[in-house]
C-alpha cells in the first residue's frame, strides 16, 4: 500500500526507481514476479507493522541502489547493521555477474548450463557413467543403464537447485512415463555414496563440497569453498531445496559458518544432531 500510494515519491527517487524496475520488471510491485514486500517478509523472519515495513523497504531500496545488494543478500549478510566498509567486504549479485562476464566467455555459458555438454567435455574427471535420455532413440540406452545399476538418480537435463531431482524406482518408473515427466530430457546417474564422515550428518542425501576457482594466467586461485548437507530425508543437498550451506575456511578446511534458506544458523544438523560448526572436511 505504501508503494501504490506514493508513486510520485518512488519515481522521483533514483534508488527506489531502480529497485522498482529491476525487482518487478516494471509492473506493479504487488503483482510482479518478484514482489519485494513478500521477499522482505520471507527473508527477514520478522513481524512488521505499516511503519516498520516502510522503514525496512526504504533501507532495502537504499542498499540496493547504493551498493547493489538484492533483498536476500540484504538479510543474509546483515547489511542493515554494517558500516560502509563492512558492506564493501561482500561481493553482491550484480558485481558477481560483472566478474562472470570479465572472467568467462559468454558463449561458453551453455556448456555448463547443459549437463550433457558438461559431461562430454569433462568426462574423464567424473569417474562415473552418465546418460541423457531425450526420447525414443535412447530407449535401448535407457534399458541398458537400468540393467547395469541397482540405484539410479534422475535429474532434468536443464535445471538447477535440485528441482526435479529424485531417485529412480524400478518398481514403478518406466521409459514412457519418464519421457512424459521430463519432456526436455533427463539425466540418469548411478547413486553415489558419501564417506562415513559426511554420511553421519544426513545419509539420505549426497552431501557435497564445492570449490570456486579463478584461473589467472598460469595459476588457479580459490576465493571460497562451501559444503552442503541435505536435511529432512530429502535426496538432494541444494540450498534452494532447504539444504544447509556451510562456509569452509580455505586454509584449514574447517566449517566456520552455517545457515539454512530461512536464515537460521545450524550449529548442529537438525536431524542427526551432529555438530556442523567446527567440523573439519576430511581429505
Secondary structure, 3 states (H helix, E strand, C coil): CCCCCCHHHHHHCHHHHHHHHHHHCCCCCCCCCCCHHHHHHHHHCCCCCHHHHHHHHHHHHHHHHHHCCCHHHHHHCCHHHCCHHHHCCCCCHHHHHHHHHHHCCHHHHHHHHCHHHHHHHHHHHHCCCEEEECCHHHHHHHHHHHHHCCCEEEEECCCCCCCCCEECCCCCCCHHHHHHHCCCCEEEEECCCCCHHHHCCCCCCCCEEEEEEEEECCEEEEEEEEEEECCCCCCCCCHHHCCEEEEECCCCCEEEEEEECCCCCCCECCCCCCECCCCECCC
